Amino acid sequence: MSLLAVGVSHQTAPVALLEQFAMGADETTKALHELVDTPHVSEAMVLATCNRVEVFAEVDRFHGGVAEVSRVLARQAGATVEELSPYVTVHYEDEAVRHLFTVAAGLDSMVVGETQVLGQLRTAYALARERGTVGRALHPVAQRALRVGKRVHSETGIDRAGASLVSVSLDRAEERIGPLAGRGVLVVGAGSMGALAATTLARRGAGVTVISRTPASAQRLAEAVEGRAAGLGDLAEELAGADVLVTCTGARGLVVGTDVVGAAMTGRAGRPLVVVDLALPRDVDPGVAGLPGVHVVDLALLQSEKREGATPSADPVAGAVGADDIASAHALIEAETALLRAERQAAAVAPTVSALRSQAAEVVDAELLRLSARVPDLDAKARAEVARTVRRVVDKLLHEPTVRVKELAGAPGGVDYADALRALFGLGIDAELTPERTNLAEAVTVDPDELRRGGSS
């Protein structure tokens, strides 16, 4: 079995495509079960955020696993595998581990160094564990990824090199209308992103009004930031008096239409409005960007700025300290990847060692039984001494090969020694280790032609 990571992210896909992958808990659960019900996937975890949808899976075949995961992703996006393939990236074995650790550390985020993804990974792992789609293979990988994310943020200064997506978005708002202190800001959505936005706004001295489909949630968040709550029906009225609108709901359709924003701009005497849309799929009608006096900051804008090198997220190192922090984070990830590799390979040879010792014990027992039949008059004391001697001899003979195979398991090609041991002692050779595993243990971009063929291997 081998670890596989297949997905799309802001690194390869436009925001419009990422919107098609928006998944709630129910849809994620459906995808998890659909994945583990396929022939080649035995375990799966789905990380779905506003920046990415990626599947981390334990598979028994590389091409078959890629094809099956890609089909599930394509179904979720309402696209064909062929349409999706230009945006899909695939990582295998060590590269899959390294990629997950990099994501957990916030190094692969739209805003480098942000910490929110670590909580999202924790949620994804908890859901997969609850649904029974992670097992012996993915448990240690996910747990190690969470530990790596914590270590990177606590042992390096990467937090100084990055900020949250909310902070960067609000920085963009301040570039357009000036400091937010004393400004009226309307936050629509009281979930985790809404709470982060409201808290950040309160720290910047803004007056926060919270609107949510659930009035009790809006009230709780408003009280937490010393703001006030309003009803969804008051959206137009509240928007008319706001300087900034921040939306981050989990709705599947548009929440704020062009007509509502257009009406709110009437009578503002040229006072601009900044609309910050952090939702995926988007909450605000794209037509809002064309209204006079309205400035829109959304994920698509941040993504384009990053690619053009215009934001701190694209240039996370403001100086040598920042560069050192990023380098330290990558070094930590490399060390943890190597450590997990050694642990996984040691675990892979453990059944071989156990089988060898079991086979030896069966041979000893059979020979001692035969001795009892041939020399029935042997007294109990002598019989026990013979048994101890035979077992001691077998243990000494097995000690060196079993210790060495465990030591060598952590080295490149270490699992091959376990294969040799199984062959030499006739323990049975499983088909788990294939040429694919040894030749494709590196990151690749999925081959559209291979996906079209369906990955028959």
N, C-alpha and C positions, 0 to 999 in steps of 0.2 A: 504494500500500500504506500501511496505517496501523497504529499501535500500539494494542493493546487490552488492558485488564486486567479480568479477570472472576474473582470468587471470593467466598468467605465467610470471615469472621473473627470473633474474639471481640467486635468492635464491633457486629456485627449478629446473630450466631447463638448459640444456647445451646451449652454444652459438650457436651450430649447429641448435638447434630447434628454438631459438630466431630468427635466420636468416630467417627462413621460415615465420615468422610473419611480415617481413618488409612491411610497409604500407606507401604509399604516401597519400596526401590529398584526392585524388579521391577515393582511396580504403577505406580510413577511412570513407569518406562520404557514400560510398556504405554499409559499415558495420553498420553505424549508422542507416540508413534507414531500413536495413534488420532486425536490432534488434527491432526497435519500431514497425515494421510490424508483429512481432510475437504476439501470443495471450496474453502472460503474462507480456510483457515488455512495459511500457508506456513511459519511458524516458531513455535516454542512453547517456553516454559520454565515448569516447575511448581514453585512454592514451597510446600512442605507442612511445617508446623510444628505444635506443639501449640496454637498460637493462630490458625492460618489455613491455608487451602488456596486459593491464587490462581494463575491462569494468566495469563502475560504472553505475548501472541501478536502476530504481524504478520499482518494480515488485509487482504483486498481489498474487503470490504464490511462495514459496521458491523453491521447487523441480522443478516446471515447469519453473521458471526463470533460474535456474542453467542449466537445460537441454537445453533451447533455446540459452542462451548465449554461452554455450559450443559448440553447433553445429555451430554457426557462427564463433567462434574461430577456430574450427577444419577445417572448409571450408577454412578459410584464410590461414591456415598452410598447406593445402593440405593433411590433415591426417584425421583419423577417431576419433570419440569421445573416443573410447576405447584406441587408441594409445596415445591420448593426456592426458587422465585422470590422469596418475601418476604424471604429472607435474603441474596440475591445482590446485590452491588454491581458496578457497571460504571464504568470510567474509560477515557477515550478521548484519544489523542494527548498533548498537553501534560499533561493531568490524569493520564494513565496513567504518564507519566514522573515527574511530581511525586509521585504515590502510591508508586511503587517507591522513589524516593529517600527518602521519608519512612519507609517500612518499613525500609530499609537502615540508616537513622540511629537506629532504635529509638524513633522518635517515635510510632509507631502500635502499639506493643507493649502488652501488658497491664500491664507495668511499664515506664513511660516511661524511656528512656535505656539500657535493657539492651543488651548487646553480642552476645548469643548469636545473634540473628537474622542478624547480618552473616555469621557462619560458615555458617549454614544457607543463606543466599542464595548464598554461594560454592559450597557443595556442590550446590545446585540448578543453578547455571550450569554447573558442571563436568560434571554428569550430562547435561544437555541438549547440551552441546558434544560429549561423548563419543558420544552417540547420534545426533549429526548433525541435531538439530532446531533449532539456532540458526544463523543465517547473517549476511549483511551488515547486516540490519536490527537484530537483537537483540544481536549481539556488542557494538557500541559502547554500547548502552543498559545492558546488564548490567555491563560493565566500568566505565562511569561511575558506576553505582549503588554498586558496591563502593568506588570511590574516594570518593564522597560520604560513605558511611558512615564510612570512615576519617577523612576530613577533619572531619566533625562531632564525632567523639570526640576528635580530637587538637587541634582549633582552638577548641573551645568547652568550657565546663565542664559539659556535659550529663551526664557520668559522675557528677558530684556530685549531679545532680538525680534520678538513677535508680539502680536496683540490679537484679540478676538476679532472675528468677523464683524461683530457689532461695533467695536471701537473704531475699526477702520472705516466702516460705513458712516459713523457719526463724525469722524474726521472730515470725510467728504462733505457732509452737511455743513460743518462749520466753515469749510472753504468757500461755501456759497453764500452763507448768511451771517457769518461771524460766530463768536462764542455762544454756546447754548445756555449759559447762565442767565436765568431770568426769563428764558423763552418758554412759551407754551408748547408742549409736545404731546401728541396723541399717540398712544401705543395701542394697536389693535391686535389682540392675541395675548393670552395669559399663560401660555405654556412655558417650557424651559427657555426658549429663545426670547419670548416676550419678557420673562422675568429678568433675563440677563440684560436686555435692552433697557428696561425700566430702571434697574439698579445702576447701570452705567450712566444713564441720563440724570438720575438723582445725584450721583457723585459729581456730575458736571454742573450742578446747580439749576437744572431745568425743572419747570413745573410739569409734573407728569399726570396725565389723565389716561386711565386704562379702560378699554372696552373689550368685552369678550362675549362669546355666545353663551357662556355660563356666568351669570351675574355674580355668583358667590366667588368664583375664581378671580374675577375682575376686582371685587371688593378686597379680597385677601392680598392681592398683589399691590393694589393702591395703598392699602394701609402699611404694607411693608416698606414702601418707598416714600411714605408721607405725602401721597398724592390723593387723587380722588377717582372714583369709578363712575362710569356712565353706561347707559344701555345701548345696545346695538342700534336701536331706533333713533338714537341721538347722534349718530355718526355725522350726518350732514351739518348739524348745528355745531357740534364740537370742532369739526374740521374748519369751519369758517373762522374760528378764533385761534387756530393753531399756527405755529410757525413751521413745525415739522410733524410729519406723519410717519410713524414706523409701523409697518405691518409684518406680522410673522405668525399667521394662523396655519392650521393644518387643513384648511378647506381645499376641496378639489376644484372648485370653480372660482371665478373672480369675486372678490369681496368688495372692492372699491371700484366703481365704474367711472367713466369719463364724465358722465353727467353730474355725478355727485361732486367731483373735484371742481368741475367747471362752475357749478353753482356756488361752491365755497369761495371761489376766486372773485366773485362779484362783490363790489364794494370794499375791496381791500386796499384801494388807493395805491396800487403798485407794490404792496408788501408781498414779497415772494413766499413761496411755499416749497419746502424740500420734502419729497416723498421718498422714504427709504423702505424698499420692499425686500425683505429678507426671506420670503417664503418660497418654497419649491413644492409644487408649482406656484407660480406668482399669484399674489393677491390682487394686484393693481392692473387695471386695463392698460395695455401698452399705449393706447391712444392718449393717456394722460401726459405722456412726455411731450406731446405736441401743443399743450395748452400754454398760453403766454404766462410768464411769471412762475412756472412750475419747473422745478429741477428734480429729476428722478435719479436715485442711486439704487441700483439693484445688482443682483449677482452677475448678470451679463456684463454690466459696466466694470465691476471689480475684476472679472475674469479677463476682459479685454485690456484693462490697465495693467494687469499683472503680465500679460504676454508682451505688452509694449514696454515693460520696465518702468512704469510710471508710479507704482505704489510701493510702500514699504514691504508689502508681501513679496514683491518681485525682487527687492533688494534688501533682504533681511539683515544684512550685516552693515551697520552704519560705521563700523570701524574695526580695528584689529581685534578688540575684545569680542565683538559679535562674531567675527570669523572664527576665532578660537572656540567659541561656544558651539557653533555649528559643527566644527571639526570634532570637538569632544563628544557631541551627541552621536555623530556617525561612528566614532571609534567605540563608544559604548555599545551601540547597536551591533557592530561587527563582533565584538567580544561575546555578547549574549547570543548571537546567531551561532557562533562556533560552539558555545557551551551547550545550547539546545541540540545542535547536530550530534554532538558526542552522546548526549543523553538518549536521543532517539535511536541512534545506532546501537548503543549498548542495550536498549530495550529490545531492539530487533533481534539481537543474537541471544538474548536470554532464553527464548524457547528452545534454541538449538542446544545450549548448555544443559538445560533441564532435561531435554530428550536424551542427550548422551548419558547423563548420569542415571536416568531411569533405565535406559537400556542396559547399562553396566550392572545396575542393581538386580535386574531380572536375570542376567547371565549368572551372577554370583549365586543368587537364590537357587537357580536351576541346578548349578553344579554342586552346591552343598546338599541339595535334596538327592542328587545322584550318589554322592558320597555316602549319605546315610543308608541308601539302598545296598551299596556295594560292601560297606563296612558296618554292618548293623551292631557289632559288638563294641564299637568305639564308645568309650565312656563320655559322659556329659561334659566334663572339664576339658578333655582333649578336643571334643567336637567344637566347643565354644572357642577354644584357642585357634583351631584351624579356620573357623569362620572369621575371627578377628584378623588373622593373618591375611587371608584372601582379600577381605575388604580393604585392608590397609594397602596391600599391593595395588589393587585397582585404583584406589584413591590417589596414590602417588603417581600412577601412570596417567591419570586423567588431569591431575593438578595443572601441569604445565600447559597443555593445549587449551584448557578451559580458561585459565588466567590470561593467556596470551590472546585468545580470541576476543576477550572482553577489552583488553588494552588496545588491540588493533581496531576495534569497532569504531573508535573515534577518529581514526586516520582515513584519508581519502581511499575509497574502495574497500573500507574495512568490512562491510557486509559480505564481501566476496569470500573472506576467510570463513565465515559461518557457512556459506554455501559449500566450500571445500570440505569442511568438517562433516556436514550432512552427507556429502557424497562418499567420503572415505569410510564413514561408519554406517552407511546404509540407513540413514535416519529418514529418508524420503525427501525429495527436492520439490519445494513448492514453486509455483510459477509467478510468485509475487515480484521477484527481481527480474526485470526484462532489460533489453538493451535501451529501451526508452528511458528507463530510470537513470542509467549511467550516462547516457549521451545528451539528455535534454535537461539536465539539472541547472538551468540558467534561465533568466528572464527572456521571453520572446514576445513578439507581437503576433497575434493570432493570424494565421494564414487563411484568407478568405476561401481559397480553393480547397483547403483541407476541411474547412467547415462545411462547404457545399457537399463534399463527399461523405460527410456524416461521421468521420472518425471511426473507421471500421476496426482499428486495432484494439 
